[in-house]
Amino acid sequence: MSEKNSKLEKISFFDVESNEEVELYVIEQTTLKENKYLLVAEEDSDESEAYIFKEVKEDDKDITYVPVEEDDEYEALIKVFGELVEDTDLI
C-alpha cells in the first residue's frame, strides 16, 4: 500500500438493498454541473474496484449517495476522475 493510499478517508454508507452498513474509501470527489460525486472503493489498494456515487440531498439533514447509472454522466465522470487521479498510483 502506498503512502497516498494510507491517507484515504473511510466513510460509512447504508446499503438499502442489503440492509447493511458498508465502509468505503473515498478516493476523490468532484462537482460537475452543480452535482457532487464521490469516487469510492471497498479497499485502499489499486486492486480494488471503484464506484462513482452521486450526492442527492433528501433535506437539510440527510444526504443520500446513489450509484451513477446514466451512461453519458458516467462516461463524463470517468474522464474527470481519471484526470484527478492520473498522477497517483490508484489507477
C-alpha positions in Angstrom: 0.0 0.0 0.0 1.4 3.4 -0.9 1.7 6.4 1.4 -1.0 8.2 -0.6 -3.5 5.3 -0.2 -2.9 5.0 3.6 -4.4 8.5 4.0 -7.7 7.8 2.3 -10.8 8.8 4.2 -13.1 5.9 5.1 -16.8 6.6 5.3 -19.8 4.5 6.1 -22.8 4.1 3.8 -26.0 2.3 4.5 -26.9 -0.1 1.7 -30.6 -0.3 1.4 -30.6 -3.4 -0.8 -28.6 -5.5 1.7 -29.8 -3.6 4.8 -26.2 -3.3 6.0 -23.6 -0.7 6.7 -20.7 -0.6 4.2 -17.4 1.2 4.7 -15.8 2.6 1.6 -12.6 4.6 1.0 -13.1 8.0 -0.7 -10.5 8.2 -3.4 -11.6 11.5 -4.9 -14.5 13.9 -5.1 -15.7 16.4 -7.7 -18.5 18.6 -8.7 -20.0 18.5 -12.2 -23.0 20.6 -13.3 -23.7 21.5 -9.6 -23.8 17.9 -8.5 -21.3 16.4 -6.1 -19.8 13.0 -6.9 -17.5 10.6 -5.0 -15.1 8.0 -6.4 -15.0 5.3 -3.8 -13.5 1.8 -3.3 -14.0 -1.1 -0.9 -10.3 -1.4 -0.2 -7.4 1.1 -0.1 -5.4 -0.6 -2.8 -5.1 -0.1 -6.5 -6.5 -3.7 -7.0 -10.0 -2.7 -5.6 -13.0 -2.0 -7.8 -14.0 1.7 -7.8 -17.6 3.1 -7.8 -19.0 6.5 -8.6 -21.8 7.8 -6.4 -23.8 11.0 -6.8 -25.0 13.1 -3.9 -28.7 13.5 -3.6 -29.9 15.8 -0.7 -33.1 14.5 0.9 -33.5 17.5 3.1 -31.2 19.8 5.1 -30.0 17.0 7.4 -29.9 13.9 5.3 -27.7 13.2 2.3 -28.0 10.1 0.1 -25.5 8.8 -2.4 -26.7 6.8 -5.3 -24.7 4.9 -7.9 -24.3 6.8 -11.2 -26.2 4.7 -13.8 -26.7 7.0 -16.8 -24.1 6.2 -19.4 -23.4 9.8 -20.5 -23.0 11.0 -17.0 -20.8 8.0 -16.1 -18.5 8.4 -19.1 -18.0 12.1 -18.3 -17.2 11.3 -14.7 -14.7 8.6 -15.7 -12.8 11.2 -17.7 -12.9 13.8 -14.8 -11.8 11.3 -12.1 -9.2 9.8 -14.5 -7.6 13.3 -14.7 -7.8 13.9 -11.0 -6.0 10.7 -10.0 -3.7 10.2 -13.0 -0.6 11.4 -11.0 -1.3 8.8 -8.3 -0.9 5.1 -8.2 -4.6 4.5 -7.8 -5.3 3.7 -11.5 
